[in-house]
């Protein structure tokens, strides 16, 4: 493949930059740049701006309200929004559920749910992991029993990201126990306001309320909220996971983070010289920059080979492994570069309007948070150890 962008693609890059300069709210981009907490309203505001322009669903077909962009256009947009410090688009509805509905949902489900994802009517979360069923997802025990025109759901999900904001959850549930454990799983759409749904916060090591436990007690879900066929949910789950893992790889996010690291290394000093001139630190930066450039090329190759759709399981696994390792190394180097400024932080310093005494540069406050939070990247979405097994099985055709 030709890795050089065409004239039309470079013109598109200029169009994206102009759009970001005009439409990305400065207040929000500054919060992203300095690592302040984003509110639900911040995410929704940026979501609405992109939807108004028609630039929200970058990998959906045009017939469903997507952009219909080429692989190169989607890549350019991802990179430029990250470099401009735009908030991430919350992926659960757009990047995870949307593609599943487009491929496997009924026409009624597509016509109802897809427009609501685009206009922000519904905030979605993911109900996959359970206690004892994380990397071994097929061991899940949350059960759905058919009762007339409803399923009755009982069980527990955990690590439910941003579930405290969600209106809806797409959920893997067990509807049969015979045969292989993968064969008795179904894919349900559940209203979080239904009686019997309880959300409990999990406070992480960095002090953030990002994830939750969700409990289902005799929750009644209409049968029409079953996606595809009963007991075929494992097929849909795997399809969704390829999109999730490519999103976790985060090439644009990593490039923005590395650009930030490079700026810090030019200003922070060691023994009277910029840190970027320290041989050991410069060598580690060079190593991660090489890895990132290789990752960019690999990402484009995978996207081109899959024609903008989901990658194969093994290619998605490869991107997930390398992408998460690179992001972790960048946050580790950033923490080292800032030295004592990257110590455990004053939590309130990450809130908008904080007027306390700053500790170091304005971008130093979230560094410890980013470092600690990014430790999970190599675990969620299927741990990197599991991803290596997926790659090995594909290579050996097991």
C-alpha positions in Angstrom: 0.0 0.0 0.0 1.1 3.6 -0.6 1.6 5.3 2.8 1.8 8.8 1.3 -1.5 10.8 1.5 -2.9 12.1 -1.7 -3.6 15.7 -2.5 -7.3 15.2 -1.7 -6.4 13.6 1.6 -4.1 16.4 2.5 -6.9 18.8 1.6 -9.2 16.8 3.9 -6.6 17.2 6.7 -6.7 21.0 6.3 -10.5 20.9 6.4 -10.4 18.9 9.7 -7.9 21.3 11.2 -10.0 24.3 10.2 -13.1 22.7 11.7 -11.4 21.9 15.0 -10.0 25.5 15.2 -13.5 26.9 14.7 -15.8 24.4 16.5 -13.8 22.7 19.2 -14.7 24.6 22.4 -11.5 26.1 23.9 -12.8 25.4 27.4 -13.1 21.7 26.7 -9.8 21.4 24.7 -8.0 23.1 27.6 -9.5 20.6 30.1 -8.3 17.8 27.9 -4.8 19.3 27.5 -4.3 19.8 31.2 -6.0 16.6 32.3 -8.9 18.1 34.1 -12.0 16.0 34.7 -14.5 16.0 31.9 -18.2 16.0 32.8 -21.0 14.2 31.1 -22.1 17.5 29.7 -18.6 18.1 28.1 -18.8 14.7 26.3 -22.3 15.4 25.1 -21.5 18.9 23.9 -18.6 17.6 21.7 -20.8 14.7 20.5 -23.5 17.1 19.4 -21.0 19.3 17.6 -19.7 16.4 15.6 -23.1 15.0 14.9 -24.3 18.4 13.5 -21.4 18.4 11.1 -22.0 14.7 10.2 -18.6 13.7 11.4 -19.6 11.5 14.4 -19.9 7.9 13.1 -16.6 7.8 11.2 -16.8 4.1 10.3 -20.6 3.7 9.8 -22.0 3.4 6.3 -23.6 6.5 5.0 -27.0 4.9 4.7 -27.1 4.7 8.5 -25.9 8.3 9.2 -22.1 7.5 9.0 -19.5 9.5 7.2 -18.7 6.9 4.6 -15.1 8.0 4.8 -12.1 6.1 3.4 -9.6 4.4 5.8 -7.2 7.3 5.3 -9.8 9.9 6.1 -10.9 8.2 9.3 -7.2 7.8 10.3 -6.5 11.5 9.6 -9.6 12.6 11.6 -8.6 10.4 14.6 -5.1 11.8 14.6 -6.0 15.5 14.2 -8.7 15.4 16.9 -6.2 13.9 19.3 -3.5 16.5 18.5 -6.1 19.2 19.0 -7.0 17.9 22.5 -10.5 17.0 21.6 -12.3 14.7 24.0 -12.6 11.1 23.0 -15.9 10.0 21.7 -17.4 7.7 24.3 -17.2 4.4 22.2 -19.9 2.2 23.6 -22.8 3.3 21.4 -20.9 4.5 18.3 -17.9 2.2 18.0 -19.1 -1.0 19.7 -22.9 -1.4 19.7 -23.5 0.5 16.4 -21.5 -1.9 14.2 -23.1 -4.9 15.8 -26.6 -3.5 15.1 -25.7 -2.6 11.6 -24.5 -6.2 10.9 -26.8 -8.3 13.1 -29.7 -6.2 14.2 -33.2 -6.3 12.8 -34.4 -3.5 10.6 -36.6 -2.3 13.5 -33.7 -2.2 15.9 -31.5 -0.3 13.3 -34.2 2.3 12.6 -34.9 2.9 16.3 -31.5 2.7 18.0 -29.0 4.0 15.5 -30.5 7.5 15.2 -30.7 7.7 19.0 -27.0 6.8 19.2 -26.2 9.6 16.8 -28.3 12.3 18.4 -27.2 11.5 21.9 -30.7 10.3 23.1 -29.1 7.3 24.7 -25.8 6.9 26.6 -24.7 3.3 26.4 -22.4 1.2 28.6 -21.1 -2.4 28.2 -22.2 -5.4 30.3 -19.6 -8.0 29.5 -17.2 -8.7 32.4 -18.3 -10.4 35.6 -16.6 -11.5 38.8 -14.8 -14.7 37.6 -15.5 -14.0 34.0 -13.1 -11.3 32.7 -10.6 -12.7 30.2 -12.6 -16.0 30.3 -15.7 -14.1 29.2 -17.6 -17.2 28.2 -17.8 -18.3 31.8 -20.3 -15.5 32.5 -23.2 -16.5 34.8 -25.7 -13.6 34.4 -28.8 -15.5 33.3 -31.8 -14.5 31.2 -34.9 -16.7 31.4 -37.7 -16.4 28.8 -41.1 -15.5 30.4 -43.7 -14.8 27.7 -42.7 -11.6 25.8 -39.9 -10.8 28.3 -36.6 -12.1 29.5 -36.0 -12.1 33.3 -32.4 -11.2 34.0 -30.5 -12.0 37.2 -26.8 -11.5 37.8 -23.9 -9.1 38.1 -21.6 -7.2 35.8 -18.4 -5.4 36.9 -15.9 -2.8 35.6 -18.8 -1.1 33.8 -17.1 2.0 32.5 -19.2 5.2 32.9 -22.2 3.1 33.8 -23.2 5.9 36.3 -24.1 8.0 33.3 -25.7 5.3 31.1 -29.3 5.1 30.0 -28.8 1.7 28.3 -26.5 -1.3 28.6 -25.8 -3.9 25.9 -25.3 -7.1 27.9 -24.2 -10.7 27.4 -26.4 -13.1 29.3 -26.7 -16.9 29.6 -29.8 -18.3 28.0 -28.8 -21.9 27.8 -26.4 -24.2 29.8 -26.1 -27.2 27.4 -23.1 -27.8 25.2 -20.1 -25.5 25.1 -20.3 -22.5 27.3 -19.9 -20.2 24.3 -23.1 -21.6 22.7 -25.6 -20.5 25.4 -24.9 -16.8 25.4 -27.3 -14.1 24.0 -27.0 -10.4 23.4 -29.6 -8.2 25.1 -30.2 -4.4 25.2 -31.3 -3.4 28.7 -32.8 -0.1 29.9 -30.8 1.0 33.0 -34.0 2.6 34.5 -35.8 -0.8 34.6 -36.7 -1.8 38.2 -34.1 -4.2 39.6 -31.0 -2.6 38.0 -28.6 -1.2 40.6 -25.3 0.6 39.9 -22.6 0.7 42.6 -19.4 2.8 42.1 -15.9 1.3 42.1 -13.3 3.9 43.1 -10.0 3.2 41.3 -6.4 3.6 42.6 -6.2 7.0 41.0 -9.2 8.2 43.0 -11.6 8.3 40.0 -15.1 7.0 39.7 -14.8 5.6 36.2 -16.1 2.1 36.6 -19.0 0.4 38.4 -20.7 -2.8 39.5 -24.1 -3.4 38.0 -26.6 -5.8 39.6 -29.7 -7.3 37.9 -32.5 -8.6 40.2 -35.5 -10.0 38.3 -35.1 -7.3 35.5 -37.7 -7.7 32.8 -36.4 -7.0 29.3 -38.7 -7.1 26.2 -37.9 -9.9 23.8 -37.6 -7.4 21.0 -34.4 -6.2 22.7 -32.6 -9.4 21.8 -30.1 -8.7 19.1 -29.9 -11.5 16.4 -30.7 -15.0 17.5 -31.0 -16.5 21.0 -27.8 -18.3 22.0 -25.8 -16.7 19.2 -24.5 -13.9 21.3 -20.9 -15.1 21.4 -20.6 -14.5 17.6 -21.8 -10.9 18.1 -19.6 -10.4 21.1 -16.4 -11.4 19.2 -17.4 -9.1 16.4 -17.8 -6.2 18.8 -14.5 -7.0 20.5 -12.5 -6.5 17.3 -13.8 -2.9 17.2 -13.1 -2.4 20.9 -9.5 -3.7 20.7 -8.8 -1.5 17.7 -10.1 1.5 19.7 -8.0 0.6 22.7 -4.9 0.6 20.5 -5.4 4.4 20.4 -2.8 5.4 17.7 -4.0 9.0 17.6 -4.1 9.3 21.4 -0.6 7.8 21.6 0.7 10.3 19.0 -0.7 13.2 20.9 0.7 11.9 24.2 4.2 11.4 22.6 4.1 15.0 21.2 3.3 16.2 24.7 6.2 14.1 26.1 8.6 15.6 23.5 7.6 19.1 24.6 8.2 18.3 28.2 11.6 16.7 27.5 12.7 19.9 25.7 11.8 22.1 28.7 12.6 19.9 31.8 16.3 20.1 32.6 18.8 17.6 34.0 22.3 18.6 35.0 21.7 22.0 33.4 20.6 20.6 30.0 17.2 19.8 28.5 16.2 16.2 29.4 15.9 15.4 25.7 19.7 15.6 25.6 20.2 13.1 28.3 21.5 10.0 26.5 19.5 7.4 28.5 16.2 9.3 28.4 16.7 10.2 24.7 17.3 6.5 23.9 14.0 5.5 25.5 12.2 8.2 23.7 13.7 7.1 20.4 12.7 3.5 21.0 9.1 4.4 21.7 9.0 6.8 18.8 10.2 4.0 16.5 7.6 1.7 17.9 4.9 4.3 17.4 5.8 4.9 13.8 5.7 1.2 13.2 2.3 1.1 14.9 1.0 3.8 12.7 2.0 1.9 9.6 0.6 -1.4 10.9 -2.7 0.3 11.8 -3.1 1.7 8.3 -2.3 -1.7 6.8 -4.8 -3.5 9.0 -7.5 -0.9 8.3 -6.8 -1.0 4.5 -6.8 -4.8 4.5 -10.2 -4.9 6.4 -11.6 -2.1 4.2 -12.4 0.0 7.2 -14.4 -2.8 8.9 -13.3 -4.8 11.9 -9.9 -6.5 11.8 -9.6 -10.3 12.1 -9.3 -11.5 15.7 -5.5 -12.0 15.5 -4.8 -8.6 13.8 -7.1 -6.9 16.3 -5.2 -8.7 19.1 -1.8 -7.6 17.7 -2.9 -3.9 17.5 -4.2 -4.1 21.0 -1.0 -5.5 22.5 1.4 -3.1 20.8 -0.9 -0.1 21.2 -1.4 -0.6 24.9 2.3 -1.2 25.5 3.3 2.0 23.7 0.7 4.1 25.6 2.0 2.7 28.9 5.6 3.4 28.0 4.7 7.0 27.0 3.0 7.7 30.3 5.9 6.1 32.2 8.4 8.4 30.4 6.2 11.4 31.0 6.1 10.6 34.7 9.9 10.3 34.8 10.3 13.5 32.9 8.4 15.5 35.4 10.1 14.0 38.4 8.6 15.3 41.7 5.8 17.2 39.9 4.3 13.8 39.0 3.9 12.7 42.6 0.4 11.7 43.9 -1.8 14.7 43.2 -4.4 16.9 44.9 -7.6 15.4 43.6 -9.4 18.7 43.5 -6.7 20.1 41.1 -8.4 18.1 38.3 -11.7 19.9 38.8 -12.7 22.8 36.6 -12.3 26.1 38.5 -9.7 24.8 41.0 -8.0 27.8 42.6 -5.5 26.2 44.9 -1.7 26.4 44.6 -0.4 24.6 41.5 2.3 22.0 41.9 4.5 22.5 38.9 3.3 23.2 35.4 -0.5 23.1 34.7 -0.1 19.8 32.7 1.7 18.1 35.6 -1.4 17.5 37.8 -2.9 14.6 35.8 0.4 12.8 35.1 0.2 10.4 38.0 -3.5 9.8 37.2 -2.7 8.9 33.6 0.2 6.6 34.6 -1.9 4.7 37.1 -5.0 4.6 34.9 -3.1 3.3 31.9 -1.9 0.2 33.8 -5.3 -1.3 33.0 -4.9 -0.9 29.2 -3.1 -4.2 28.9 -5.8 -6.0 30.9 -9.3 -4.8 29.8 -10.7 -5.7 26.4 -9.1 -9.1 26.9 -5.7 -9.2 28.6 -2.6 -9.1 26.5 -1.7 -12.6 27.6 -5.0 -13.8 26.1 -4.4 -11.7 22.9 -1.1 -13.6 22.5 -3.0 -16.9 22.7 -5.4 -15.7 20.0 -2.5 -14.8 17.7 -0.8 -18.2 18.4 -3.9 -20.2 17.7 -4.4 -18.3 14.4 -0.8 -18.8 13.3 -0.9 -22.5 14.1 -4.5 -22.9 12.8 -5.6 -24.5 16.1 
